Amino acid sequence: MDDLVNLVYSYEQEKAIELFEEGYNIFITGAAGTGKSIIVKKIIKVSNNSLIALAPTGIAALSIKGHTLHSYFGIKVGYENIVYNNKQMTDIIKACISMRNKVVDYFLDEVNSVYNILIVEFKKILYNYIFKIVSNNQKKTDIWRKIKRTKKIIIDEISMISGDLFCLLDIVCCIIKKKKEYFGGMQIVACGDFFQLPPVIKNEHKNCIKYTHVFQTPIWSMFEDNTVVLEYIYRQEGCNDFKELLCRLRIGQLTNSDIDILKSRIIHCEKDIPRLLCKKDEVLEYNNKKLNLLKTENISINADFYGNEELLIQLKKQFSDIGLFKLNLKVGARVLLCRNIGDGLVNGSLGIIHSIRDSSIEVIFDNIPIPISIKKEKWELEDVDNKTVAVGIQFPLLISYAITIHKAQGLTLEEACISIDNLFTPHQAYVGLSRVKSLEGLYIQNKYKDINKNILCSVYPHIINYYNRFNKKQI
């Protein structure tokens, strides 16, 4: 984060920092490449570690040196499969998040009402099936005490969090902090772009959800007067035609000319550049295939961990999600740097392994013609008192022949081959294509040798309606 010192920030970015320092709840949004990640890291820095950084996925959490939302709030893994497969539980949750104020009043003041029986059942669902905030004997857990001490949180990649979960988190914070204000009076900073990846919700659970996106919830009004829209796109700077094409793709309004341009980039690519694929099994198959072609020795490197046992479970899962738990590397393998380490080497830098030693790995990066020694890095989790409580240590390198589009969200790449064969969710094409800095660096993989405009431009209409409240120029 030391790289943040010499950056020149835009008016909107400075405004976001100012609003944060004045104690407001703020939502920071903008298209891909507008500097959202930079401003998140800057806010974390200026907070002097007074806020907790959270994200919905392990890779996003590691990027901001934070926690996953699920681990910090003690959300039980797979709770959806229990709760949303039970119609009675689903109906109770929908009803209680719809009458949020009555539910909070009951928990805080034990106000008698006709809804008491319903709310008591809701409490059982929260405590027994969704959150680990009380033990089996109903004693408050460390997670409860940790949330009680938390005063400020920043949530990155907010588009990937469901509205229903956002409402449940609000209610739980009110219960724990014994305050009726949203999130029990905590200062909340949310950051993300709803035109990017949506919450992952199983098809069979979609009818069980009341609010898909967080901005559809009543509590989103906390950001109504303090939404900062980042306008300037840095990633495709100097490539205005490509930048404007991506802006139209973002809102699902590609022209026929845009389609022709994208068709021109359906090029068979033999280069060792990252493949951004739609599904995990495609990535695993492609990476194994490329590694097996190398005749050099396979070397396995396990990450090291120490610290609080409960938090290490969380950190190990983050490492597993991103692919750092156990590295399988070979000399000659294509790798991606997954951390900023200075001297022009940033998260997303690409290179080839030159040598592997116990204490370092030499990599020849694409932008540096000599071997660079990469040493192991520490990833630390801190508690609300800013004490390091769990540490993971590993080389910040990932096999990069292919990654999923979901894991690529937040990356900037000079070149990439983007697969659009198996798109399965709205906005996925936009996230993939917008990783690349220029049209010349974009290669499109499509076995059908054509582009289906309807699939590529798949956008949720209610997201367009939400952003229409801002100045057209800001969308």
C-alpha positions as CSV (number, residue, x, y, z in Angstrom):
1,M,0.0,0.0,0.0
2,D,3.0,2.3,0.1
3,D,2.5,2.7,-3.6
4,L,-0.6,4.8,-2.7
5,V,1.5,7.7,-1.4
6,N,2.5,9.3,-4.7
7,L,-0.8,8.7,-6.6
8,V,-2.8,11.7,-7.8
9,Y,-6.5,11.1,-7.0
10,S,-9.5,12.3,-9.0
11,Y,-12.1,14.7,-7.6
12,E,-14.5,11.8,-7.0
13,Q,-11.8,9.7,-5.2
14,E,-10.9,12.6,-3.0
15,K,-14.6,13.1,-2.2
16,A,-14.9,9.5,-1.1
17,I,-11.9,9.8,1.2
18,E,-13.4,13.1,2.6
19,L,-16.8,11.5,3.3
20,F,-15.2,8.6,5.0
21,E,-13.1,10.8,7.3
22,E,-16.3,12.8,8.1
23,G,-17.9,9.5,9.3
24,Y,-20.6,9.0,6.6
25,N,-21.8,5.7,5.2
26,I,-20.7,5.8,1.6
27,F,-21.1,3.7,-1.6
28,I,-18.3,3.9,-4.1
29,T,-19.1,2.7,-7.6
30,G,-18.0,3.0,-11.2
31,A,-17.1,1.0,-14.3
32,A,-14.2,-1.5,-14.5
33,G,-10.9,0.2,-14.3
34,T,-12.0,3.4,-12.6
35,G,-9.8,2.9,-9.6
36,K,-12.2,1.4,-7.1
37,S,-9.6,-1.0,-5.7
38,I,-7.1,1.8,-5.3
39,I,-9.6,3.9,-3.3
40,V,-10.6,1.0,-1.1
41,K,-6.9,0.5,-0.2
42,K,-6.5,4.2,0.3
43,I,-9.4,4.4,2.7
44,I,-8.0,1.4,4.6
45,K,-4.7,3.3,4.9
46,V,-6.1,6.6,6.0
47,S,-8.3,4.8,8.6
48,N,-5.1,4.0,10.6
49,N,-6.4,0.5,10.8
50,S,-9.6,1.6,12.6
51,L,-11.9,-0.3,10.2
52,I,-12.3,-3.9,9.2
53,A,-11.9,-4.8,5.5
54,L,-14.3,-7.4,4.2
55,A,-15.0,-9.0,0.8
56,P,-17.3,-11.9,-0.3
57,T,-14.6,-14.1,-1.7
58,G,-11.2,-15.3,-0.6
59,I,-9.3,-13.8,-3.5
60,A,-11.0,-10.3,-3.0
61,A,-10.3,-10.5,0.7
62,L,-6.6,-11.3,0.3
63,S,-6.3,-8.4,-2.2
64,I,-7.3,-5.9,0.5
65,K,-5.6,-7.8,3.3
66,G,-9.0,-8.4,4.8
67,H,-11.5,-11.1,5.9
68,T,-14.2,-12.8,4.0
69,L,-17.6,-11.6,5.0
70,H,-18.6,-15.2,5.9
71,S,-15.7,-15.7,8.3
72,Y,-15.9,-12.4,10.0
73,F,-19.6,-12.5,10.7
74,G,-19.6,-16.3,11.5
75,I,-21.9,-17.2,8.6
76,K,-22.2,-21.0,8.5
77,V,-21.0,-22.6,5.3
78,G,-23.8,-24.0,3.2
79,Y,-26.6,-22.5,5.3
80,E,-28.6,-21.8,2.1
81,N,-29.0,-25.5,1.5
82,I,-30.7,-25.9,4.8
83,V,-32.7,-22.7,5.0
84,Y,-33.8,-22.3,1.4
85,N,-34.8,-26.0,1.1
86,N,-37.3,-25.4,3.9
87,K,-40.3,-23.4,2.8
88,Q,-41.3,-22.5,6.4
89,M,-37.8,-21.1,7.1
90,T,-37.8,-19.2,3.8
91,D,-41.1,-17.6,4.4
92,I,-40.1,-16.5,8.0
93,I,-36.9,-14.9,6.7
94,K,-38.7,-13.1,3.9
95,A,-41.3,-11.8,6.4
96,C,-38.8,-10.7,9.0
97,I,-36.5,-8.8,6.7
98,S,-39.6,-7.0,5.3
99,M,-40.5,-5.8,8.8
100,R,-36.9,-5.0,9.9
101,N,-37.9,-2.3,12.4
102,K,-40.4,-4.5,14.3
103,V,-37.8,-7.3,14.4
104,V,-35.1,-5.0,15.8
105,D,-37.6,-3.5,18.3
106,Y,-38.4,-6.9,19.6
107,F,-34.8,-7.9,20.1
108,L,-33.8,-4.7,21.7
109,D,-36.9,-3.8,23.8
110,E,-38.9,-7.0,23.8
111,V,-41.8,-5.1,22.5
112,N,-45.0,-7.2,22.5
113,S,-46.8,-7.5,19.2
114,V,-48.8,-9.9,17.1
115,Y,-45.5,-10.9,15.4
116,N,-43.8,-12.2,18.5
117,I,-44.2,-15.9,17.6
118,L,-42.8,-15.3,14.1
119,I,-39.8,-13.3,15.4
120,V,-39.0,-16.0,18.0
121,E,-38.8,-18.5,15.1
122,F,-36.7,-16.1,13.1
123,K,-34.3,-15.9,16.1
124,K,-33.9,-19.7,16.2
125,I,-33.1,-19.7,12.4
126,L,-30.5,-16.9,12.9
127,Y,-28.8,-18.6,15.8
128,N,-29.1,-22.2,14.9
129,Y,-28.7,-22.3,11.1
130,I,-27.1,-19.1,9.7
131,F,-24.7,-17.4,12.2
132,K,-22.2,-18.8,14.7
133,I,-22.8,-15.9,17.1
134,V,-24.0,-18.1,20.0
135,S,-22.9,-21.6,21.0
136,N,-25.1,-24.6,21.4
137,N,-25.8,-23.6,25.0
138,Q,-26.7,-20.1,23.8
139,K,-23.6,-18.4,25.2
140,K,-22.1,-15.5,23.2
141,T,-19.2,-16.6,21.0
142,D,-16.0,-14.7,20.2
143,I,-17.6,-13.7,16.9
144,W,-20.4,-11.9,18.9
145,R,-17.8,-10.1,21.0
146,K,-15.7,-9.2,17.9
147,I,-18.7,-7.7,16.1
148,K,-19.7,-5.8,19.3
149,R,-16.3,-4.0,19.3
150,T,-16.3,-3.2,15.5
151,K,-17.1,0.4,14.7
152,K,-16.3,0.7,10.9
153,I,-16.3,-1.8,8.1
154,I,-15.5,-1.6,4.4
155,I,-17.1,-4.2,2.0
156,D,-15.4,-4.6,-1.4
157,E,-17.1,-6.3,-4.4
158,I,-20.5,-5.5,-2.9
159,S,-22.2,-6.6,-6.1
160,M,-21.5,-10.3,-5.2
161,I,-23.4,-10.1,-1.9
162,S,-27.1,-10.9,-1.9
163,G,-29.7,-8.4,-0.7
164,D,-31.2,-10.9,1.8
165,L,-27.8,-11.6,3.4
166,F,-27.2,-7.9,3.6
167,C,-30.5,-7.5,5.5
168,L,-29.6,-10.4,7.9
169,L,-26.2,-8.8,8.6
170,D,-27.9,-5.5,9.5
171,I,-30.3,-7.2,11.9
172,V,-27.5,-9.3,13.6
173,C,-25.4,-6.1,14.1
174,C,-28.4,-4.3,15.7
175,I,-29.0,-7.3,18.0
176,I,-25.3,-7.5,19.1
177,K,-24.7,-3.7,19.4
178,K,-28.1,-3.1,20.9
179,K,-28.8,-0.1,18.6
180,K,-31.6,0.4,16.1
181,E,-29.6,2.3,13.5
182,Y,-28.6,0.4,10.4
183,F,-25.8,-2.1,11.2
184,G,-26.1,-1.1,14.8
185,G,-24.6,2.3,14.1
186,M,-21.4,1.1,12.5
187,Q,-20.0,3.2,9.7
188,I,-20.3,1.3,6.5
189,V,-18.3,1.8,3.3
190,A,-19.5,-0.3,0.3
191,C,-17.6,-0.5,-3.0
192,G,-18.4,-2.2,-6.2
193,D,-20.1,-2.2,-9.6
194,F,-23.5,-3.8,-10.0
195,F,-22.8,-4.2,-13.7
196,Q,-20.2,-6.7,-12.7
197,L,-20.6,-10.1,-11.2
198,P,-23.9,-10.7,-9.3
199,P,-24.4,-12.8,-6.2
200,V,-24.0,-16.6,-6.7
201,I,-27.4,-18.0,-6.1
202,K,-28.4,-21.6,-7.1
203,N,-31.2,-21.9,-9.6
204,E,-33.3,-23.8,-7.2
205,H,-33.0,-21.1,-4.6
206,K,-33.8,-18.0,-6.7
207,N,-37.5,-18.1,-5.8
208,C,-36.5,-18.2,-2.1
209,I,-34.7,-14.8,-2.2
210,K,-36.6,-11.6,-1.6
211,Y,-33.8,-9.2,-2.6
212,T,-31.2,-10.4,-5.1
213,H,-29.1,-7.3,-5.0
214,V,-28.2,-5.2,-2.0
215,F,-29.5,-1.9,-3.6
216,Q,-33.0,-3.4,-3.8
217,T,-33.2,-3.5,0.0
218,P,-34.8,-0.8,2.1
219,I,-31.6,-0.4,4.2
220,W,-29.6,0.6,1.1
221,S,-31.1,4.1,1.7
222,M,-28.2,4.6,4.1
223,F,-26.1,5.5,1.0
224,E,-28.7,7.6,-0.7
225,D,-27.0,10.9,-0.2
226,N,-23.5,9.7,-0.2
227,T,-22.9,7.6,-3.4
228,V,-19.7,8.4,-5.2
229,V,-19.5,7.5,-8.9
230,L,-16.0,7.2,-10.2
231,E,-16.1,8.4,-13.8
232,Y,-12.7,8.3,-15.4
233,I,-11.5,4.9,-16.8
234,Y,-7.8,4.5,-16.3
235,R,-7.4,0.9,-17.5
236,Q,-8.0,1.5,-21.2
237,E,-6.4,5.0,-21.2
238,G,-5.4,6.0,-24.7
239,C,-7.7,3.4,-26.3
240,N,-10.9,5.4,-26.5
241,D,-12.7,3.2,-29.1
242,F,-12.3,0.1,-27.0
243,K,-13.1,2.0,-23.8
244,E,-16.4,3.3,-25.3
245,L,-17.2,-0.2,-26.6
246,L,-16.8,-1.6,-23.1
247,C,-19.0,1.2,-21.7
248,R,-21.8,0.1,-24.1
249,L,-21.3,-3.6,-23.3
250,R,-21.5,-2.7,-19.6
251,I,-25.1,-1.5,-20.0
252,G,-26.0,-4.1,-22.7
253,Q,-26.2,-1.6,-25.6
254,L,-23.6,-2.9,-28.1
255,T,-24.0,-1.7,-31.6
256,N,-23.7,-3.9,-34.7
257,S,-20.3,-2.1,-35.3
258,D,-19.2,-3.2,-31.8
259,I,-20.1,-6.8,-32.6
260,D,-18.1,-6.6,-35.8
261,I,-15.1,-5.3,-33.9
262,L,-15.3,-8.1,-31.3
263,K,-15.7,-10.7,-34.1
264,S,-12.4,-9.4,-35.5
265,R,-10.8,-10.4,-32.2
266,I,-11.9,-14.1,-32.5
267,I,-8.3,-15.1,-33.2
268,H,-6.6,-18.5,-32.6
269,C,-4.0,-17.6,-30.1
270,E,-0.8,-19.7,-29.4
271,K,0.7,-17.1,-27.1
272,D,1.3,-17.9,-23.4
273,I,-1.1,-15.3,-22.2
274,P,-3.8,-15.9,-19.5
275,R,-7.0,-17.6,-20.6
276,L,-10.1,-16.3,-18.8
277,L,-12.6,-19.1,-18.8
278,C,-16.1,-19.3,-17.5
279,K,-16.1,-22.4,-15.4
280,K,-13.7,-23.9,-12.8
281,D,-13.5,-27.3,-14.4
282,E,-12.4,-25.7,-17.7
283,V,-9.6,-23.9,-15.8
284,L,-8.4,-27.0,-14.0
285,E,-8.3,-29.0,-17.2
286,Y,-6.4,-26.3,-19.2
287,N,-3.8,-25.6,-16.5
288,N,-3.1,-29.3,-15.9
289,K,-2.7,-29.8,-19.7
290,K,-0.2,-27.0,-20.0
291,L,1.8,-28.1,-17.0
292,N,2.0,-31.7,-18.2
293,L,3.6,-30.5,-21.4
294,L,6.6,-29.2,-19.5
295,K,9.3,-31.8,-19.0
296,T,10.7,-30.2,-15.8
297,E,10.2,-31.5,-12.3
298,N,6.9,-30.7,-10.5
299,I,7.6,-29.0,-7.2
300,S,4.9,-28.8,-4.5
301,I,5.1,-26.0,-2.0
302,N,2.7,-25.9,1.0
303,A,1.8,-22.6,2.6
304,D,2.8,-22.1,6.3
305,F,0.4,-20.9,8.9
306,Y,0.5,-19.8,12.5
307,G,-1.8,-18.0,14.9
308,N,-5.4,-18.3,16.3
309,E,-6.7,-21.7,15.4
310,E,-10.2,-20.5,14.6
311,L,-9.0,-17.7,12.3
312,L,-6.5,-20.0,10.7
313,I,-9.4,-22.1,9.4
314,Q,-10.7,-18.9,7.7
315,L,-7.2,-18.0,6.3
316,K,-6.6,-21.5,5.0
317,K,-9.9,-21.5,3.2
318,Q,-8.9,-18.1,1.6
319,F,-5.6,-19.6,0.5
320,S,-7.4,-22.6,-0.9
321,D,-9.9,-20.5,-2.8
322,I,-7.2,-18.5,-4.5
323,G,-4.9,-21.5,-5.1
324,L,-2.1,-20.6,-2.7
325,F,-2.7,-23.4,-0.1
326,K,-0.5,-25.8,-2.1
327,L,1.4,-24.6,-5.2
328,N,2.4,-27.1,-7.9
329,L,5.1,-25.3,-9.9
330,K,7.6,-26.2,-12.6
331,V,10.5,-24.3,-14.2
332,G,9.2,-22.9,-17.4
333,A,5.6,-22.5,-16.1
334,R,3.6,-19.4,-16.8
335,V,2.7,-17.6,-13.5
336,L,0.8,-14.5,-12.3
337,L,1.9,-12.4,-9.4
338,C,-1.0,-12.1,-7.0
339,R,0.4,-9.3,-4.9
340,N,1.9,-5.8,-5.4
341,I,5.6,-5.9,-4.4
342,G,6.8,-2.7,-5.9
343,D,9.3,-1.8,-8.7
344,G,6.7,-2.1,-11.4
345,L,5.6,-5.6,-10.2
346,V,1.9,-5.5,-9.4
347,N,-1.1,-7.8,-8.8
348,G,-1.5,-9.3,-12.3
349,S,2.1,-9.1,-13.5
350,L,2.9,-12.1,-15.7
351,G,6.1,-14.1,-16.2
352,I,7.8,-17.5,-16.6
353,I,9.5,-19.4,-13.8
354,H,13.3,-19.3,-14.3
355,S,14.4,-21.3,-11.2
356,I,12.9,-22.6,-7.9
357,R,14.8,-22.6,-4.6
358,D,13.6,-23.2,-1.0
359,S,13.7,-19.5,-0.1
360,S,13.0,-17.8,-3.5
361,I,11.6,-18.3,-7.0
362,E,13.2,-16.5,-9.9
363,V,10.7,-15.2,-12.5
364,I,11.4,-13.5,-15.8
365,F,8.4,-11.1,-16.0
366,D,7.1,-9.9,-19.4
367,N,8.0,-6.3,-18.6
368,I,11.5,-7.0,-17.1
369,P,14.0,-9.0,-19.2
370,I,16.1,-10.3,-16.2
371,P,15.2,-12.9,-13.5
372,I,13.6,-11.3,-10.5
373,S,13.8,-13.1,-7.1
374,I,10.4,-13.5,-5.6
375,K,10.3,-14.4,-1.9
376,K,7.5,-15.6,0.3
377,E,5.0,-13.0,1.5
378,K,2.9,-12.8,4.6
379,W,-0.8,-12.5,4.6
380,E,-2.1,-11.3,8.0
381,L,-5.5,-11.2,9.7
382,E,-6.0,-8.6,12.4
383,D,-8.6,-8.4,15.1
384,V,-10.6,-5.3,15.9
385,D,-7.7,-4.1,18.2
386,N,-5.4,-4.2,15.2
387,K,-3.4,-7.1,16.5
388,T,-2.1,-9.7,14.1
389,V,-3.9,-13.0,15.1
390,A,-3.3,-15.3,12.1
391,V,-0.6,-15.4,9.4
392,G,-0.3,-17.3,6.2
393,I,3.1,-17.4,4.3
394,Q,3.5,-18.4,0.7
395,F,5.1,-17.4,-2.6
396,P,2.6,-14.9,-4.2
397,L,2.5,-16.8,-7.5
398,L,-0.3,-18.6,-9.3
399,I,-0.2,-20.8,-12.4
400,S,-1.7,-18.5,-14.9
401,Y,-2.4,-20.4,-18.1
402,A,-6.0,-20.0,-17.2
403,I,-8.2,-18.6,-14.4
404,T,-12.0,-18.1,-14.1
405,I,-13.6,-14.8,-15.0
406,H,-14.9,-14.7,-11.4
407,K,-11.3,-14.8,-10.0
408,A,-10.1,-12.3,-12.6
409,Q,-12.5,-9.6,-11.3
410,G,-10.2,-6.7,-10.2
411,L,-7.2,-7.7,-12.4
412,T,-5.7,-5.6,-15.1
413,L,-4.0,-7.5,-18.0
414,E,-1.9,-6.4,-20.9
415,E,-3.1,-9.4,-23.0
416,A,-5.6,-12.1,-22.4
417,C,-7.7,-14.7,-24.3
418,I,-11.3,-14.5,-23.1
419,S,-13.6,-17.4,-23.5
420,I,-17.3,-16.6,-24.2
421,D,-18.3,-20.2,-25.0
422,N,-20.0,-21.0,-21.7
423,L,-21.2,-17.7,-20.3
424,F,-23.7,-18.5,-17.6
425,T,-24.6,-15.3,-15.7
426,P,-25.3,-11.7,-16.7
427,H,-22.4,-9.3,-16.9
428,Q,-19.8,-12.1,-17.1
429,A,-18.7,-11.1,-20.6
430,Y,-18.2,-7.5,-19.5
431,V,-16.1,-8.5,-16.5
432,G,-13.9,-10.7,-18.7
433,L,-13.4,-8.4,-21.6
434,S,-12.8,-5.3,-19.5
435,R,-9.7,-6.9,-17.8
436,V,-7.6,-6.1,-20.9
437,K,-6.0,-2.7,-21.4
438,S,-6.3,-2.5,-25.2
439,L,-8.2,-4.0,-28.2
440,E,-4.8,-5.3,-29.6
441,G,-4.3,-7.2,-26.4
442,L,-7.7,-8.9,-26.6
443,Y,-8.1,-12.4,-28.0
444,I,-11.6,-14.0,-27.9
445,Q,-12.1,-17.7,-27.8
446,N,-15.5,-18.9,-29.2
447,K,-15.9,-22.3,-30.7
448,Y,-19.0,-21.0,-32.6
449,K,-16.9,-18.4,-34.5
450,D,-19.7,-15.9,-34.0
451,I,-21.0,-13.7,-31.3
452,N,-24.5,-13.9,-29.9
453,K,-25.4,-10.3,-29.0
454,N,-28.2,-11.2,-26.7
455,I,-26.0,-13.5,-24.5
456,L,-23.0,-11.1,-24.5
457,C,-25.3,-8.1,-23.6
458,S,-27.2,-9.9,-20.8
459,V,-27.8,-7.3,-18.1
460,Y,-30.3,-7.2,-15.3
461,P,-32.9,-4.4,-16.2
462,H,-33.3,-3.3,-12.5
463,I,-29.6,-2.5,-12.4
464,I,-30.0,-0.2,-15.4
465,N,-32.9,1.5,-13.6
466,Y,-30.8,1.9,-10.4
467,Y,-28.0,3.6,-12.2
468,N,-30.3,5.8,-14.2
469,R,-30.9,7.8,-11.1
470,F,-27.4,9.1,-11.5
471,N,-26.2,11.5,-14.3
472,K,-26.2,9.6,-17.6
473,K,-22.5,10.6,-17.9
474,Q,-21.8,8.8,-14.7
475,I,-23.1,5.4,-15.9
